[in-house]
């Protein structure tokens, strides 16, 4: 099992966009409103890129440019 699979909502049984939005909203509420912190978010639509992108190179570049790793 992928160590990050619990963070993925796509292609998972019993999970939906609505649930993902609820989790996102609660996460923002927890860090921003309740704890006075900051929230940074990035969204990447790679639906048509799965067959064309070298994901290892993509993630290496993101990390090189300071994007934090979740896992």
N, C-alpha and C positions, 0 to 999 in steps of 0.2 A: 504494500500500500504506500502511495506517495505520502510523504510526511506533511505536505500542505493540502491534501485533499479535503480536510475538514474546513478549509477556508474557501473552497470552491462551491458555487451554487449551480453552475452550468452542468448539465448532463447528470444530475444527481437526483435520485428518487426522493419524492416527498419534499422537494425544495422548489421554490418558485421565485419569480421576480419580486412579488409582493413581500415575501419573507426576507429577501436580500435587502429591500428598501427599509424594512423595519429594523433589521440588524444594523444597517448603515446609520439610520436615524438615532438609534440607541447608542451607538458608538460615539457619534458626534456629540450627543447630549452628555454622555459620561465624561469625555475628555475636555470638551469646550465649556459647557455650562456648569457642570458640577465641580470640576477640578480646575477651572480657569486656565486650562492648557491651550495648546494649538492643535489644529487638525489639518493635515495635508492629505490630499487625495489625488490619485491619477487614475484615469480610465483609458483603456486601450482596446479598440475594436479590431480584432485580428481574424475575423471570420473568414476573409478571403486570403489571408496571408499564411495560413497553417502549412500549406505545401510549398511556400516560396521563401520563408524566412528561416534563417539559421538562428534558432532560439537561444542557443548558448552564446553566440556572438551578440545578440540583442541584449540579453541580460548582463553580459560582461560590459557592454557599452553603457547601459543604464547605471551600473554600479560605479564605473569609471567616472561618470558625471555626478556622482553623489546621491543617487537614488538608493534608499535603504533596502535591504533584503528583509522580507517578512519571515522567512524560514531560517 
